[in-house]
Amino acid sequence: MFLDVLRRRNPRFIEASMALHQSGQIPANSYVLDLDAVEDNARTLKTEADKNGLKIFAMTKQVGRSSSFCHAVQRGGIEKSVAVDMACARATHRAGMQVGHLGHLSQVPRAEADAAARTFRPDYWTVFNAEKAHEAGRAAHKAGYRQNLLARIKAEGDTFYRGHEGGFEAADIAAVADGFDRIEGGRFAGITTFPALLFDHESRKVKPTPNLTTLSRAAESLRRAGRRDIEINAPGTTSSVLLKGLAEAGATQCEPGNGIHGTTALHVVEDLPELPAVLYLTEVSHLSGGRAYCFGGGFYIDPIFPDYPVKALVSPEPATDAASLLEVEIPPPSAIDYYAMIDATSARVPRPGDTAVFGFRGQAFVTRAYVVGVSGIASGNPKVESIENGFGEPESWPV
């Protein structure tokens, strides 16, 4: 779905990636990052966040917590990360980013709380219940500071992805805040939810979810209780064009992830300021029965989209032309994606060793793909900066 946008808006990125693969510098089964575009996108988002008084934290899971990605984001002015889990916190900390937000979406396991406080000392730590609040407070107290706690809240009618549920009842937020302030090592800082914004396929626009209204109502309850300077963390579908509206709705924090590499759902239907900066690259292995089998490991079709025909650019040399586009069958999520099957019945027959480039709204951290950062595409001097796994750890490739 994102391949058309990539071909139109960042063809040099595709060509450079294919050339690097053909010269043996990028492995098959790789999410490849245009670090120049990532830096520019981060700068655009940071500028707009500053203009609207929003704290901004970078989500890195979609691109496998890549260290070179983290460095590019920092060069663009976004200095802190949001860690979706402890693996994110470890990887971004290792890459030199301070952890701005921890505990959302995944809570911190009990045995890791002390290490989280001692090592990362996050600006904000989200908790879903009193037990987790006390764990965070105790850990911070041991580390010698008081932890800013965000309460994940919910109300009847809110929208959550299946398996993401949890949090405090929004109607009880004033009492929850008082309880946080009584925790040794903790203090109440604000509220959060996810998702606050969602792409609507029918209207092809991003719309606020009921959760954003829940945040606004909870914030008003807190103000009536005499609380001021409440942090309102409102992540979801974050592009720079949406930050003004988010701030007007009361948000004080935003957390771009796909927006930093130009792959939110809105980027499919509108040319937004952020340039597409990630692609999936692999290689044809063999032919059988009218199909060319390409190496898998990183295929991920985001379930936020309805089914659509998958295509890839397949060529032994850099190419973005329509003649190089071939239809592809990807194994269903219930199967292991050892290979995907490319149509080999047309005039353009793929050959073993050909490069195949896909455009996905990736989630590299749930795959077994490599993550490759490439700099110098804007200047015409592409260079591989890092080859890592989905935990931001260097891979000894090709050995």
N, C-alpha and C positions, 0 to 999 in steps of 0.2 A: 504493500500500500504506500509506503514511503519512498519506494524506488522512483516513481514518477517525479516526486518533489526533488529527490537527490539529483536525478538526471538533468532537471531544468535549472535548479538553483546552485548546485555545487558539483558540476561535472568534473572539474579538475581533481576533486577529492577521489572520485571513482577511478579516474585514469591513473592517478598516482598510486592508489592502493593496488590496482591490477598490475601495474609495472613493478612495484616492489614485490608482489607475490611471484611474478614470473621470473624475477631475478633472484629468488630464493631468500628474500629478506622478511617475508610475512608468511606464517604458517597457514595451512588450511584450517578451517573451523576457528575463525577469529572475528571478534568484534573489533573493528578498526575505528580509531578516533582521529578526527581532524583537529589537532590541538590549537591551531591558529583560530579556527572558527569557534572553538570552545572558549578561548580567551575573550574573543570579541563578544560572544553571547553573554558571558559572565559580566563583562563590563556594561553591556546594555541593561541587564537585569539589575545590577548594583546601582547604576545611575538612576533608574526609575524607582527602585526601592528607597534610595536616599531622598529623592524628590517627594516621596509620599510618606516619609517618616517611618519606614518599615525596617525592622531588623531582618537580615537575610542570611539563611543557612543553606548550604548546598547539599542536596541528596546525591549520593554517588553509587548506590546499589545497582542502578540500571546499567552502568558501565563497569561493573565488577570492581568498584572501589579503586580504580586505576591510579597509581601514584602520579603518572604524568598528567592525567586528567586533573587531579587535585592541584598540581603545581600550576597548570594553565588557569584553573578557576581562581587561584590566589593571585596570579598576575592580572587577572581581570577585576580584582578588587573584592571578591568574596573570600573572606579570611577564615570562616568557620563552617563546620559541617553539621548536618543533622544525621545522626546514626540510627538507621532503622533497626539495628540490632548490635550486639557487642562486637561482632565481626566487622561491621562498618566502623565502629569506634576505634578498634585496634588498627585497621587499615588506614583510616584518615589521620589518626594520631601519628602513625609511623611515617606518613607522607608529609608531616609538618603542619597539618591543619589542627587548630583547636576545636574540640567538640563543643558546639554551641547548644545542642539539644540531644538528649539521650532518653530512651525509654518509649518511643513512639515511632513506629507502630508496635514493636516488640518490647515487652517489659524486660527488665534486667533480672536474670535468674538470681536467686538468693545468694548462692555461693560466689557470685561475681560482683556483688554490690560493693564490697570493700575495695576491690581492685578498680572498679569504675570510678569511685570517688577519689581514691588515692592517685590514680594514674591520669584520669581525664579531667576531673574536676569540672564537669559540664556547667555551662551557664544556666541551663534549665534541664530538669529531670521530670519526665511525665510519669505519673502513677495512675493506676486504674482502681485501686482500692486502698483501704487504710493499712493493710499489711505491707504493701509495697511502699507506701509513704514512710512507714516506720523503718523499713529496711534501708531506704535511701538516707533518711535522717541519721540513723545510727552510723552508717558508713561515713557520712560527711563529718559527723562529730569526731569519729576516730581520726579522720584526716585533718581535723583542726579548722573546719569552716562550717558555715550554715548554708544548706543547699536550697536554691530556689526551686520550688516544686510547682509543676503544672498539673492540674486535675483534668483528666480526660472525662468529659461529661456526655450524657445521652439524655434523650427525651423521647416520648412516644412519637412515632412518625419519622424519626431520623433515618438517614440512609447509611447502611454499612455494608461493605462487601462481606460475603459469607466467610466466617472465620475471623473477622476483624472486630466482632462485637465486644463490648465491655466498657466499664467506666462508672462514674458516680452519677446518681440521678441529678439532673440539672436543677430541679426544684429544691434540692438540699444544699446548694452550693455555698450559701453563707455559713452554714454549720460546718461544712467540709473545710472551708477556709480557716475557720476558727480552730478546728482540730489540727490542721497542718501547722499552725503557728505554735501549738502546744508541744509539738514533737521536738525533742532535743536534737539539734543539728539540722532542723528543717524550718522552712518558712513558706507560706503561701505566696505564689507569684502570679498565678493566672490560670487560664483554662484553654483547652484544646479539643479538637475533634478531627475526624477524617472520614470522608472527604467534605470539604467546605464548598468546593466548586466541582462540577462535572460537565463533561461534554454531552450535549443532547443531540442524538443522531437525526431526529426528525427536523429540528430547526437548524442544525449544523452550527450551533452556538454553544458557548460555555455558559451555564446557568448556576446560580447558587442553589445548594441543597437545603433541605429543612434544617440541617445541622448548623448552618450559618446563622439562621434565625435563633436557634437554641443558644448559640454563643452570645448573640446580642442580648437576648432576654436574661441570660445568666449574668452577663456583665452589668446590666441595669440593676439586678438584684443585689449584686455586690456593692454597687455605688450607693444604693439606698441604705445598705448596711454600714456605710461610712468608709468603704475602701476606695482608694485612689490608685492610679498608676497600675492598672490591671493589665497584664500581658494577655493578648488574645492571639493564639497561634492557630492559623487557618490554612492548612496545606491542601493541595489538590489542583491539578491542571494549571500549573503556574507558568504563564508567559508574561513578558513585560507589559503587554497591552492590557492585562487584567489587574495590575497592581493598584492602579488608582481606585478602581471599584472596590477592591478588597479593603483598602484603607478607609474608604468612605463607609464601608459596612462595619468599621470598628476594629479591624485586624491591626495588630502591631508587629506581627511576624509573618514572613513568607518563606517557603522552602522549595525552590525550584529544583527539579530533577530532570525530567525529560525536556523541560524548557531550556536547560543549559546546552543540550545537544539538538534542539529543534525538532523534537519528536512528540510533542503533545498531540492529542487528537485534533486540536484546532489547527495545527500546522499542516494537516492534510488538506484542509479546505480553504485556508487563507495563507497568503504570503505574509508571515509575521516578521518582526525585526530579527529574530534568531534564525541563523542559517542551519540547515541540517548538517550535523557533524558526526554522525555515526552510521556505519554500514556493517553488514555481515558478509564475510568473504570466505569462500571455501573452494574446493577443487574437484574436478571430475576424476573419478577413480577408474570406472570401467563401464562398458556397455553390455546390455542384455535385453533381448526381447523388445527392441525399439525404444529403449530408454537408456539414458546416461545416468549413472549413479554417482552422486557427489557426496563427499564426506559430510557427516552430520556432527552433532554434539552441541550445537548452539541454536537450533531451530526453536523459536518461541513466537507463536502468534498470540498477541495479547487478546484475551477474551473480552475486552471492552468493545472490540469491533465485531460486527456481524461477519459471517463467512464471506470471503472474497477470493477470486482467483489469484494464486501466487505465481509470480514470474521472477526470472533472474536474468541478468546480463551474463551471457556465457561466451567467452572468447579466449583465444590464446594470446591476445595482445590487448592493450587498453582500448575500450570501446564503450560508447554510450548510445549508439544508434539503435533505432527501433528494430532493425534486422537482427540484432544480437539478443533481443528479448525472447525468451523461451518459457513455456508453461512448465510448472513444477508441481509435483505431488509430494507433500510432506507427510510423514507418518503421523497418525493421530497422537494426542497426548498420552494415551494409554500404552503406546509402544515406545521402545527405545529408538531414538533417531540416529541409528548408525549411518544411514544414508537417506537422502531425498532423491526422487526420481525425476529427471529432466526429460521432456519430450525430445526424442531423437528421430522423429519421422519427417521433419520438415527439410527444406533444402539446406538449411544450416545445421549440419550434424556435429554435435559436440565430440571432442576427442579427449582421451585421458590426458590429464595435465592442464586442461583448460581452466581458467579462472571463472568462478561463478560468484556474482555479487547480488545480494538481496538487500532490500530496505525494510527493516523491522523496527517497531517500537520495542526495543529490546529490554530484557531483564537478565542481563548477563550473569548475575549472581546466582541464578537458579539453574544455570547450564554448566556444561563442562568445556565451554569454549575458552580459547585464549582471548586476552584483551590487549590490543596493540595500540599504542599512542604514536602518532606521526606528526612531526612538526615540519615547518617549511613549505607547506603546500601553497600558501598564499604567494610566496616568493619564487615558486617554481623549483625549489631545492628540497624535495621531501626527504625526511630522515626518520628512521624508526628510533623512537626514544625509549620505549619500554615494551617488553613482552611478558605479561603476567597472567596469573589465573584469576578466578572470580573473587579471591580474597585479597587482591592487591599485592600478591607475593610474586617475586621474579620466577620465571620459568627457564629452565636450562634447555632452551630449544636452539638447534635441532637435536642436541644430544639426548 
